[in-house]
């Protein structure tokens, strides 16, 4: 495995779509989905300087619960 320095990862911002209500609605196991979404978001926060998420995705209770727990 080759080690990559995060500083060399440049480019456009990251678009985060995992809060989309269609993804949440179709998920059978919300606990598993929540864990996967948290992992994806943490990874993006480590390697990207800007993360864009649609405001309509943030209006769900699923997204609210994830951010509420981190405060």
mmCIF file of the N, C-alpha and C atoms, coordinates in Angstrom:
data_MODEL
# 
_entry.id   MODEL 
# 
loop_
_atom_site.group_PDB 
_atom_site.id 
_atom_site.type_symbol 
_atom_site.label_atom_id 
_atom_site.label_alt_id 
_atom_site.label_comp_id 
_atom_site.label_asym_id 
_atom_site.label_entity_id 
_atom_site.label_seq_id 
_atom_site.pdbx_PDB_ins_code 
_atom_site.Cartn_x 
_atom_site.Cartn_y 
_atom_site.Cartn_z 
_atom_site.occupancy 
_atom_site.B_iso_or_equiv 
_atom_site.pdbx_formal_charge 
_atom_site.auth_seq_id 
_atom_site.auth_comp_id 
_atom_site.auth_asym_id 
_atom_site.auth_atom_id 
_atom_site.pdbx_PDB_model_num 
ATOM 1   N N  . UNK A 1 1  ? 0.848   -1.172 0.000  1.00 0.00 ? 1  UNK A N  1 
ATOM 2   C CA . UNK A 1 1  ? 0.000   0.000  0.000  1.00 0.00 ? 1  UNK A CA 1 
ATOM 3   C C  . UNK A 1 1  ? 0.893   1.235  0.000  1.00 0.00 ? 1  UNK A C  1 
ATOM 4   N N  . UNK A 1 2  ? 0.591   2.155  -0.866 1.00 0.00 ? 2  UNK A N  1 
ATOM 5   C CA . UNK A 1 2  ? 1.367   3.384  -0.976 1.00 0.00 ? 2  UNK A CA 1 
ATOM 6   C C  . UNK A 1 2  ? 0.759   4.463  -0.085 1.00 0.00 ? 2  UNK A C  1 
ATOM 7   N N  . UNK A 1 3  ? 1.612   5.091  0.718  1.00 0.00 ? 3  UNK A N  1 
ATOM 8   C CA . UNK A 1 3  ? 1.155   6.167  1.609  1.00 0.00 ? 3  UNK A CA 1 
ATOM 9   C C  . UNK A 1 3  ? 1.058   7.458  0.804  1.00 0.00 ? 3  UNK A C  1 
ATOM 10  N N  . UNK A 1 4  ? -0.075  8.140  0.951  1.00 0.00 ? 4  UNK A N  1 
ATOM 11  C CA . UNK A 1 4  ? -0.327  9.389  0.229  1.00 0.00 ? 4  UNK A CA 1 
ATOM 12  C C  . UNK A 1 4  ? -0.445  10.521 1.234  1.00 0.00 ? 4  UNK A C  1 
ATOM 13  N N  . UNK A 1 5  ? 0.274   11.586 0.977  1.00 0.00 ? 5  UNK A N  1 
ATOM 14  C CA . UNK A 1 5  ? 0.205   12.773 1.816  1.00 0.00 ? 5  UNK A CA 1 
ATOM 15  C C  . UNK A 1 5  ? -1.061  13.552 1.447  1.00 0.00 ? 5  UNK A C  1 
ATOM 16  N N  . UNK A 1 6  ? -1.943  13.849 2.412  1.00 0.00 ? 6  UNK A N  1 
ATOM 17  C CA . UNK A 1 6  ? -3.192  14.549 2.098  1.00 0.00 ? 6  UNK A CA 1 
ATOM 18  C C  . UNK A 1 6  ? -2.987  15.916 1.458  1.00 0.00 ? 6  UNK A C  1 
ATOM 19  N N  . UNK A 1 7  ? -1.838  16.534 1.667  1.00 0.00 ? 7  UNK A N  1 
ATOM 20  C CA . UNK A 1 7  ? -1.590  17.861 1.098  1.00 0.00 ? 7  UNK A CA 1 
ATOM 21  C C  . UNK A 1 7  ? -1.505  17.837 -0.421 1.00 0.00 ? 7  UNK A C  1 
ATOM 22  N N  . UNK A 1 8  ? -1.193  16.681 -1.007 1.00 0.00 ? 8  UNK A N  1 
ATOM 23  C CA . UNK A 1 8  ? -1.104  16.613 -2.466 1.00 0.00 ? 8  UNK A CA 1 
ATOM 24  C C  . UNK A 1 8  ? -2.465  16.376 -3.117 1.00 0.00 ? 8  UNK A C  1 
ATOM 25  N N  . UNK A 1 9  ? -3.494  16.094 -2.320 1.00 0.00 ? 9  UNK A N  1 
ATOM 26  C CA . UNK A 1 9  ? -4.831  15.881 -2.863 1.00 0.00 ? 9  UNK A CA 1 
ATOM 27  C C  . UNK A 1 9  ? -5.507  17.237 -3.043 1.00 0.00 ? 9  UNK A C  1 
ATOM 28  N N  . UNK A 1 10 ? -5.427  17.746 -4.243 1.00 0.00 ? 10 UNK A N  1 
ATOM 29  C CA . UNK A 1 10 ? -6.020  19.053 -4.548 1.00 0.00 ? 10 UNK A CA 1 
ATOM 30  C C  . UNK A 1 10 ? -7.109  18.860 -5.584 1.00 0.00 ? 10 UNK A C  1 
ATOM 31  N N  . UNK A 1 11 ? -7.896  19.864 -5.745 1.00 0.00 ? 11 UNK A N  1 
ATOM 32  C CA . UNK A 1 11 ? -8.946  19.785 -6.737 1.00 0.00 ? 11 UNK A CA 1 
ATOM 33  C C  . UNK A 1 11 ? -10.228 20.391 -6.218 1.00 0.00 ? 11 UNK A C  1 
ATOM 34  N N  . UNK A 1 12 ? -11.300 20.091 -6.883 1.00 0.00 ? 12 UNK A N  1 
ATOM 35  C CA . UNK A 1 12 ? -12.576 20.708 -6.487 1.00 0.00 ? 12 UNK A CA 1 
ATOM 36  C C  . UNK A 1 12 ? -13.051 20.204 -5.139 1.00 0.00 ? 12 UNK A C  1 
ATOM 37  N N  . UNK A 1 13 ? -13.958 20.936 -4.603 1.00 0.00 ? 13 UNK A N  1 
ATOM 38  C CA . UNK A 1 13 ? -14.546 20.550 -3.322 1.00 0.00 ? 13 UNK A CA 1 
ATOM 39  C C  . UNK A 1 13 ? -15.287 19.238 -3.466 1.00 0.00 ? 13 UNK A C  1 
ATOM 40  N N  . UNK A 1 14 ? -15.672 18.688 -2.377 1.00 0.00 ? 14 UNK A N  1 
ATOM 41  C CA . UNK A 1 14 ? -16.377 17.413 -2.368 1.00 0.00 ? 14 UNK A CA 1 
ATOM 42  C C  . UNK A 1 14 ? -17.864 17.671 -2.195 1.00 0.00 ? 14 UNK A C  1 
ATOM 43  N N  . UNK A 1 15 ? -18.676 16.979 -2.948 1.00 0.00 ? 15 UNK A N  1 
ATOM 44  C CA . UNK A 1 15 ? -20.128 17.093 -2.843 1.00 0.00 ? 15 UNK A CA 1 
ATOM 45  C C  . UNK A 1 15 ? -20.652 15.885 -2.074 1.00 0.00 ? 15 UNK A C  1 
ATOM 46  N N  . UNK A 1 16 ? -21.229 16.133 -0.923 1.00 0.00 ? 16 UNK A N  1 
ATOM 47  C CA . UNK A 1 16 ? -21.687 15.072 -0.036 1.00 0.00 ? 16 UNK A CA 1 
ATOM 48  C C  . UNK A 1 16 ? -23.181 14.868 -0.229 1.00 0.00 ? 16 UNK A C  1 
ATOM 49  N N  . UNK A 1 17 ? -23.572 13.680 -0.677 1.00 0.00 ? 17 UNK A N  1 
ATOM 50  C CA . UNK A 1 17 ? -24.974 13.418 -0.980 1.00 0.00 ? 17 UNK A CA 1 
ATOM 51  C C  . UNK A 1 17 ? -25.590 12.338 -0.103 1.00 0.00 ? 17 UNK A C  1 
ATOM 52  N N  . UNK A 1 18 ? -24.888 11.862 0.885  1.00 0.00 ? 18 UNK A N  1 
ATOM 53  C CA . UNK A 1 18 ? -25.384 10.741 1.687  1.00 0.00 ? 18 UNK A CA 1 
ATOM 54  C C  . UNK A 1 18 ? -26.537 11.103 2.614  1.00 0.00 ? 18 UNK A C  1 
ATOM 55  N N  . UNK A 1 19 ? -26.846 12.380 2.756  1.00 0.00 ? 19 UNK A N  1 
ATOM 56  C CA . UNK A 1 19 ? -27.992 12.793 3.563  1.00 0.00 ? 19 UNK A CA 1 
ATOM 57  C C  . UNK A 1 19 ? -29.279 12.847 2.743  1.00 0.00 ? 19 UNK A C  1 
ATOM 58  N N  . UNK A 1 20 ? -29.208 12.527 1.481  1.00 0.00 ? 20 UNK A N  1 
ATOM 59  C CA . UNK A 1 20 ? -30.370 12.609 0.591  1.00 0.00 ? 20 UNK A CA 1 
ATOM 60  C C  . UNK A 1 20 ? -31.524 11.775 1.143  1.00 0.00 ? 20 UNK A C  1 
ATOM 61  N N  . UNK A 1 21 ? -32.707 12.353 1.182  1.00 0.00 ? 21 UNK A N  1 
ATOM 62  C CA . UNK A 1 21 ? -33.856 11.665 1.772  1.00 0.00 ? 21 UNK A CA 1 
ATOM 63  C C  . UNK A 1 21 ? -34.196 10.378 1.023  1.00 0.00 ? 21 UNK A C  1 
ATOM 64  N N  . UNK A 1 22 ? -33.884 10.317 -0.272 1.00 0.00 ? 22 UNK A N  1 
ATOM 65  C CA . UNK A 1 22 ? -34.172 9.089  -1.031 1.00 0.00 ? 22 UNK A CA 1 
ATOM 66  C C  . UNK A 1 22 ? -33.285 7.940  -0.575 1.00 0.00 ? 22 UNK A C  1 
ATOM 67  N N  . UNK A 1 23 ? -32.048 8.238  -0.203 1.00 0.00 ? 23 UNK A N  1 
ATOM 68  C CA . UNK A 1 23 ? -31.145 7.208  0.314  1.00 0.00 ? 23 UNK A CA 1 
ATOM 69  C C  . UNK A 1 23 ? -31.625 6.754  1.686  1.00 0.00 ? 23 UNK A C  1 
ATOM 70  N N  . UNK A 1 24 ? -31.961 7.700  2.528  1.00 0.00 ? 24 UNK A N  1 
ATOM 71  C CA . UNK A 1 24 ? -32.409 7.387  3.895  1.00 0.00 ? 24 UNK A CA 1 
ATOM 72  C C  . UNK A 1 24 ? -33.717 6.611  3.865  1.00 0.00 ? 24 UNK A C  1 
ATOM 73  N N  . UNK A 1 25 ? -34.631 7.027  3.013  1.00 0.00 ? 25 UNK A N  1 
ATOM 74  C CA . UNK A 1 25 ? -35.946 6.389  2.949  1.00 0.00 ? 25 UNK A CA 1 
ATOM 75  C C  . UNK A 1 25 ? -35.850 4.925  2.502  1.00 0.00 ? 25 UNK A C  1 
ATOM 76  N N  . UNK A 1 26 ? -34.926 4.626  1.617  1.00 0.00 ? 26 UNK A N  1 
ATOM 77  C CA . UNK A 1 26 ? -34.803 3.258  1.089  1.00 0.00 ? 26 UNK A CA 1 
ATOM 78  C C  . UNK A 1 26 ? -33.955 2.344  1.964  1.00 0.00 ? 26 UNK A C  1 
ATOM 79  N N  . UNK A 1 27 ? -33.318 2.898  2.962  1.00 0.00 ? 27 UNK A N  1 
ATOM 80  C CA . UNK A 1 27 ? -32.456 2.096  3.816  1.00 0.00 ? 27 UNK A CA 1 
ATOM 81  C C  . UNK A 1 27 ? -33.287 1.281  4.802  1.00 0.00 ? 27 UNK A C  1 
ATOM 82  N N  . UNK A 1 28 ? -32.953 0.013  4.918  1.00 0.00 ? 28 UNK A N  1 
ATOM 83  C CA . UNK A 1 28 ? -33.665 -0.866 5.854  1.00 0.00 ? 28 UNK A CA 1 
ATOM 84  C C  . UNK A 1 28 ? -33.074 -0.802 7.257  1.00 0.00 ? 28 UNK A C  1 
ATOM 85  N N  . UNK A 1 29 ? -31.793 -0.469 7.349  1.00 0.00 ? 29 UNK A N  1 
ATOM 86  C CA . UNK A 1 29 ? -31.114 -0.436 8.639  1.00 0.00 ? 29 UNK A CA 1 
ATOM 87  C C  . UNK A 1 29 ? -30.512 0.963  8.839  1.00 0.00 ? 29 UNK A C  1 
ATOM 88  N N  . UNK A 1 30 ? -31.213 1.817  9.570  1.00 0.00 ? 30 UNK A N  1 
ATOM 89  C CA . UNK A 1 30 ? -30.758 3.193  9.749  1.00 0.00 ? 30 UNK A CA 1 
ATOM 90  C C  . UNK A 1 30 ? -29.515 3.288  10.614 1.00 0.00 ? 30 UNK A C  1 
ATOM 91  N N  . UNK A 1 31 ? -29.318 2.359  11.544 1.00 0.00 ? 31 UNK A N  1 
ATOM 92  C CA . UNK A 1 31 ? -28.109 2.385  12.369 1.00 0.00 ? 31 UNK A CA 1 
ATOM 93  C C  . UNK A 1 31 ? -26.864 2.131  11.510 1.00 0.00 ? 31 UNK A C  1 
ATOM 94  N N  . UNK A 1 32 ? -26.960 1.177  10.596 1.00 0.00 ? 32 UNK A N  1 
ATOM 95  C CA . UNK A 1 32 ? -25.843 0.885  9.695  1.00 0.00 ? 32 UNK A CA 1 
ATOM 96  C C  . UNK A 1 32 ? -25.590 2.076  8.772  1.00 0.00 ? 32 UNK A C  1 
ATOM 97  N N  . UNK A 1 33 ? -26.663 2.655  8.228  1.00 0.00 ? 33 UNK A N  1 
ATOM 98  C CA . UNK A 1 33 ? -26.524 3.811  7.344  1.00 0.00 ? 33 UNK A CA 1 
ATOM 99  C C  . UNK A 1 33 ? -25.885 4.982  8.083  1.00 0.00 ? 33 UNK A C  1 
ATOM 100 N N  . UNK A 1 34 ? -26.310 5.207  9.309  1.00 0.00 ? 34 UNK A N  1 
ATOM 101 C CA . UNK A 1 34 ? -25.751 6.310  10.100 1.00 0.00 ? 34 UNK A CA 1 
ATOM 102 C C  . UNK A 1 34 ? -24.252 6.134  10.307 1.00 0.00 ? 34 UNK A C  1 
ATOM 103 N N  . UNK A 1 35 ? -23.829 4.919  10.640 1.00 0.00 ? 35 UNK A N  1 
ATOM 104 C CA . UNK A 1 35 ? -22.407 4.649  10.838 1.00 0.00 ? 35 UNK A CA 1 
ATOM 105 C C  . UNK A 1 35 ? -21.625 4.869  9.544  1.00 0.00 ? 35 UNK A C  1 
ATOM 106 N N  . UNK A 1 36 ? -22.168 4.433  8.418  1.00 0.00 ? 36 UNK A N  1 
ATOM 107 C CA . UNK A 1 36 ? -21.494 4.606  7.135  1.00 0.00 ? 36 UNK A CA 1 
ATOM 108 C C  . UNK A 1 36 ? -21.416 6.082  6.728  1.00 0.00 ? 36 UNK A C  1 
ATOM 109 N N  . UNK A 1 37 ? -22.487 6.823  6.963  1.00 0.00 ? 37 UNK A N  1 
ATOM 110 C CA . UNK A 1 37 ? -22.504 8.247  6.632  1.00 0.00 ? 37 UNK A CA 1 
ATOM 111 C C  . UNK A 1 37 ? -21.492 8.999  7.494  1.00 0.00 ? 37 UNK A C  1 
ATOM 112 N N  . UNK A 1 38 ? -21.436 8.681  8.775  1.00 0.00 ? 38 UNK A N  1 
ATOM 113 C CA . UNK A 1 38 ? -20.458 9.329  9.657  1.00 0.00 ? 38 UNK A CA 1 
ATOM 114 C C  . UNK A 1 38 ? -19.037 9.048  9.202  1.00 0.00 ? 38 UNK A C  1 
ATOM 115 N N  . UNK A 1 39 ? -18.752 7.820  8.805  1.00 0.00 ? 39 UNK A N  1 
ATOM 116 C CA . UNK A 1 39 ? -17.407 7.467  8.338  1.00 0.00 ? 39 UNK A CA 1 
ATOM 117 C C  . UNK A 1 39 ? -17.050 8.222  7.056  1.00 0.00 ? 39 UNK A C  1 
ATOM 118 N N  . UNK A 1 40 ? -17.982 8.288  6.120  1.00 0.00 ? 40 UNK A N  1 
ATOM 119 C CA . UNK A 1 40 ? -17.725 9.000  4.871  1.00 0.00 ? 40 UNK A CA 1 
ATOM 120 C C  . UNK A 1 40 ? -17.470 10.482 5.137  1.00 0.00 ? 40 UNK A C  1 
ATOM 121 N N  . UNK A 1 41 ? -18.283 11.062 6.002  1.00 0.00 ? 41 UNK A N  1 
ATOM 122 C CA . UNK A 1 41 ? -18.139 12.482 6.310  1.00 0.00 ? 41 UNK A CA 1 
ATOM 123 C C  . UNK A 1 41 ? -16.816 12.767 7.018  1.00 0.00 ? 41 UNK A C  1 
ATOM 124 N N  . UNK A 1 42 ? -16.424 11.910 7.950  1.00 0.00 ? 42 UNK A N  1 
ATOM 125 C CA . UNK A 1 42 ? -15.146 12.095 8.645  1.00 0.00 ? 42 UNK A CA 1 
ATOM 126 C C  . UNK A 1 42 ? -13.972 12.006 7.681  1.00 0.00 ? 42 UNK A C  1 
ATOM 127 N N  . UNK A 1 43 ? -14.031 11.057 6.763  1.00 0.00 ? 43 UNK A N  1 
ATOM 128 C CA . UNK A 1 43 ? -12.962 10.924 5.786  1.00 0.00 ? 43 UNK A CA 1 
ATOM 129 C C  . UNK A 1 43 ? -12.856 12.164 4.910  1.00 0.00 ? 43 UNK A C  1 
ATOM 130 N N  . UNK A 1 44 ? -13.994 12.653 4.437  1.00 0.00 ? 44 UNK A N  1 
ATOM 131 C CA . UNK A 1 44 ? -13.974 13.857 3.608  1.00 0.00 ? 44 UNK A CA 1 
ATOM 132 C C  . UNK A 1 44 ? -13.452 15.061 4.384  1.00 0.00 ? 44 UNK A C  1 
ATOM 133 N N  . UNK A 1 45 ? -13.810 15.162 5.657  1.00 0.00 ? 45 UNK A N  1 
ATOM 134 C CA . UNK A 1 45 ? -13.319 16.275 6.469  1.00 0.00 ? 45 UNK A CA 1 
ATOM 135 C C  . UNK A 1 45 ? -11.806 16.214 6.665  1.00 0.00 ? 45 UNK A C  1 
ATOM 136 N N  . UNK A 1 46 ? -11.244 15.023 6.618  1.00 0.00 ? 46 UNK A N  1 
ATOM 137 C CA . UNK A 1 46 ? -9.803  14.881 6.767  1.00 0.00 ? 46 UNK A CA 1 
ATOM 138 C C  . UNK A 1 46 ? -9.042  15.219 5.490  1.00 0.00 ? 46 UNK A C  1 
ATOM 139 N N  . UNK A 1 47 ? -9.624  14.954 4.324  1.00 0.00 ? 47 UNK A N  1 
ATOM 140 C CA . UNK A 1 47 ? -8.855  15.104 3.094  1.00 0.00 ? 47 UNK A CA 1 
ATOM 141 C C  . UNK A 1 47 ? -9.274  16.278 2.221  1.00 0.00 ? 47 UNK A C  1 
ATOM 142 N N  . UNK A 1 48 ? -10.398 16.887 2.473  1.00 0.00 ? 48 UNK A N  1 
ATOM 143 C CA . UNK A 1 48 ? -10.861 18.014 1.651  1.00 0.00 ? 48 UNK A CA 1 
ATOM 144 C C  . UNK A 1 48 ? -11.023 19.260 2.504  1.00 0.00 ? 48 UNK A C  1 
ATOM 145 N N  . UNK A 1 49 ? -10.780 20.400 1.894  1.00 0.00 ? 49 UNK A N  1 
ATOM 146 C CA . UNK A 1 49 ? -10.910 21.657 2.635  1.00 0.00 ? 49 UNK A CA 1 
ATOM 147 C C  . UNK A 1 49 ? -12.334 22.198 2.584  1.00 0.00 ? 49 UNK A C  1 
ATOM 148 N N  . UNK A 1 50 ? -13.107 21.790 1.577  1.00 0.00 ? 50 UNK A N  1 
ATOM 149 C CA . UNK A 1 50 ? -14.487 22.253 1.464  1.00 0.00 ? 50 UNK A CA 1 
ATOM 150 C C  . UNK A 1 50 ? -15.391 21.075 1.130  1.00 0.00 ? 50 UNK A C  1 
ATOM 151 N N  . UNK A 1 51 ? -16.489 20.985 1.845  1.00 0.00 ? 51 UNK A N  1 
ATOM 152 C CA . UNK A 1 51 ? -17.496 19.958 1.577  1.00 0.00 ? 51 UNK A CA 1 
ATOM 153 C C  . UNK A 1 51 ? -18.820 20.670 1.362  1.00 0.00 ? 51 UNK A C  1 
ATOM 154 N N  . UNK A 1 52 ? -19.457 20.366 0.243  1.00 0.00 ? 52 UNK A N  1 
ATOM 155 C CA . UNK A 1 52 ? -20.729 20.983 -0.093 1.00 0.00 ? 52 UNK A CA 1 
ATOM 156 C C  . UNK A 1 52 ? -21.839 19.965 0.064  1.00 0.00 ? 52 UNK A C  1 
ATOM 157 N N  . UNK A 1 53 ? -22.891 20.383 0.733  1.00 0.00 ? 53 UNK A N  1 
ATOM 158 C CA . UNK A 1 53 ? -24.054 19.514 0.921  1.00 0.00 ? 53 UNK A CA 1 
ATOM 159 C C  . UNK A 1 53 ? -25.293 20.345 0.620  1.00 0.00 ? 53 UNK A C  1 
ATOM 160 N N  . UNK A 1 54 ? -26.224 19.768 -0.102 1.00 0.00 ? 54 UNK A N  1 
ATOM 161 C CA . UNK A 1 54 ? -27.450 20.489 -0.449 1.00 0.00 ? 54 UNK A CA 1 
ATOM 162 C C  . UNK A 1 54 ? -28.234 20.819 0.817  1.00 0.00 ? 54 UNK A C  1 
ATOM 163 N N  . UNK A 1 55 ? -28.735 22.026 0.891  1.00 0.00 ? 55 UNK A N  1 
ATOM 164 C CA . UNK A 1 55 ? -29.500 22.446 2.065  1.00 0.00 ? 55 UNK A CA 1 
ATOM 165 C C  . UNK A 1 55 ? -30.745 21.589 2.243  1.00 0.00 ? 55 UNK A C  1 
ATOM 166 N N  . UNK A 1 56 ? -31.334 21.130 1.152  1.00 0.00 ? 56 UNK A N  1 
ATOM 167 C CA . UNK A 1 56 ? -32.529 20.290 1.257  1.00 0.00 ? 56 UNK A CA 1 
ATOM 168 C C  . UNK A 1 56 ? -32.212 18.952 1.920  1.00 0.00 ? 56 UNK A C  1 
ATOM 169 N N  . UNK A 1 57 ? -30.976 18.475 1.808  1.00 0.00 ? 57 UNK A N  1 
ATOM 170 C CA . UNK A 1 57 ? -30.590 17.227 2.460  1.00 0.00 ? 57 UNK A CA 1 
ATOM 171 C C  . UNK A 1 57 ? -30.449 17.405 3.963  1.00 0.00 ? 57 UNK A C  1 
ATOM 172 N N  . UNK A 1 58 ? -30.152 18.615 4.394  1.00 0.00 ? 58 UNK A N  1 
ATOM 173 C CA . UNK A 1 58 ? -29.927 18.876 5.817  1.00 0.00 ? 58 UNK A CA 1 
ATOM 174 C C  . UNK A 1 58 ? -31.226 19.086 6.598  1.00 0.00 ? 58 UNK A C  1 
ATOM 175 N N  . UNK A 1 59 ? -32.356 19.093 5.929  1.00 0.00 ? 59 UNK A N  1 
ATOM 176 C CA . UNK A 1 59 ? -33.617 19.309 6.624  1.00 0.00 ? 59 UNK A CA 1 
ATOM 177 C C  . UNK A 1 59 ? -34.203 18.022 7.201  1.00 0.00 ? 59 UNK A C  1 
ATOM 178 N N  . UNK A 1 60 ? -33.587 16.891 6.919  1.00 0.00 ? 60 UNK A N  1 
ATOM 179 C CA . UNK A 1 60 ? -34.121 15.620 7.430  1.00 0.00 ? 60 UNK A CA 1 
ATOM 180 C C  . UNK A 1 60 ? -33.745 15.424 8.896  1.00 0.00 ? 60 UNK A C  1 
ATOM 181 N N  . UNK A 1 61 ? -34.548 14.665 9.597  1.00 0.00 ? 61 UNK A N  1 
ATOM 182 C CA . UNK A 1 61 ? -34.230 14.356 10.996 1.00 0.00 ? 61 UNK A CA 1 
ATOM 183 C C  . UNK A 1 61 ? -32.992 13.472 11.081 1.00 0.00 ? 61 UNK A C  1 
ATOM 184 N N  . UNK A 1 62 ? -32.744 12.681 10.045 1.00 0.00 ? 62 UNK A N  1 
ATOM 185 C CA . UNK A 1 62 ? -31.554 11.824 10.009 1.00 0.00 ? 62 UNK A CA 1 
ATOM 186 C C  . UNK A 1 62 ? -30.286 12.680 10.075 1.00 0.00 ? 62 UNK A C  1 
ATOM 187 N N  . UNK A 1 63 ? -30.195 13.688 9.241  1.00 0.00 ? 63 UNK A N  1 
ATOM 188 C CA . UNK A 1 63 ? -29.015 14.574 9.227  1.00 0.00 ? 63 UNK A CA 1 
ATOM 189 C C  . UNK A 1 63 ? -28.939 15.366 10.537 1.00 0.00 ? 63 UNK A C  1 
ATOM 190 N N  . UNK A 1 64 ? -30.084 15.829 11.019 1.00 0.00 ? 64 UNK A N  1 
ATOM 191 C CA . UNK A 1 64 ? -30.112 16.602 12.258 1.00 0.00 ? 64 UNK A CA 1 
ATOM 192 C C  . UNK A 1 64 ? -29.555 15.786 13.422 1.00 0.00 ? 64 UNK A C  1 
ATOM 193 N N  . UNK A 1 65 ? -29.960 14.521 13.522 1.00 0.00 ? 65 UNK A N  1 
ATOM 194 C CA . UNK A 1 65 ? -29.499 13.669 14.617 1.00 0.00 ? 65 UNK A CA 1 
ATOM 195 C C  . UNK A 1 65 ? -27.978 13.455 14.575 1.00 0.00 ? 65 UNK A C  1 
ATOM 196 N N  . UNK A 1 66 ? -27.421 13.325 13.377 1.00 0.00 ? 66 UNK A N  1 
ATOM 197 C CA . UNK A 1 66 ? -25.972 13.138 13.265 1.00 0.00 ? 66 UNK A CA 1 
ATOM 198 C C  . UNK A 1 66 ? -25.234 14.370 13.756 1.00 0.00 ? 66 UNK A C  1 
ATOM 199 N N  . UNK A 1 67 ? -25.677 15.548 13.338 1.00 0.00 ? 67 UNK A N  1 
ATOM 200 C CA . UNK A 1 67 ? -24.993 16.779 13.760 1.00 0.00 ? 67 UNK A CA 1 
ATOM 201 C C  . UNK A 1 67 ? -25.278 17.110 15.224 1.00 0.00 ? 67 UNK A C  1 
ATOM 202 N N  . UNK A 1 68 ? -26.437 16.771 15.697 1.00 0.00 ? 68 UNK A N  1 
ATOM 203 C CA . UNK A 1 68 ? -26.784 17.050 17.110 1.00 0.00 ? 68 UNK A CA 1 
ATOM 204 C C  . UNK A 1 68 ? -25.890 16.280 18.062 1.00 0.00 ? 68 UNK A C  1 
ATOM 205 N N  . UNK A 1 69 ? -25.555 15.051 17.708 1.00 0.00 ? 69 UNK A N  1 
ATOM 206 C CA . UNK A 1 69 ? -24.703 14.229 18.571 1.00 0.00 ? 69 UNK A CA 1 
ATOM 207 C C  . UNK A 1 69 ? -23.271 14.736 18.647 1.00 0.00 ? 69 UNK A C  1 
ATOM 208 N N  . UNK A 1 70 ? -22.817 15.450 17.622 1.00 0.00 ? 70 UNK A N  1 
ATOM 209 C CA . UNK A 1 70 ? -21.423 15.901 17.619 1.00 0.00 ? 70 UNK A CA 1 
ATOM 210 C C  . UNK A 1 70 ? -21.238 17.201 18.393 1.00 0.00 ? 70 UNK A C  1 
ATOM 211 N N  . UNK A 1 71 ? -22.310 17.887 18.721 1.00 0.00 ? 71 UNK A N  1 
ATOM 212 C CA . UNK A 1 71 ? -22.183 19.164 19.443 1.00 0.00 ? 71 UNK A CA 1 
ATOM 213 C C  . UNK A 1 71 ? -22.087 18.967 20.938 1.00 0.00 ? 71 UNK A C  1 
# 
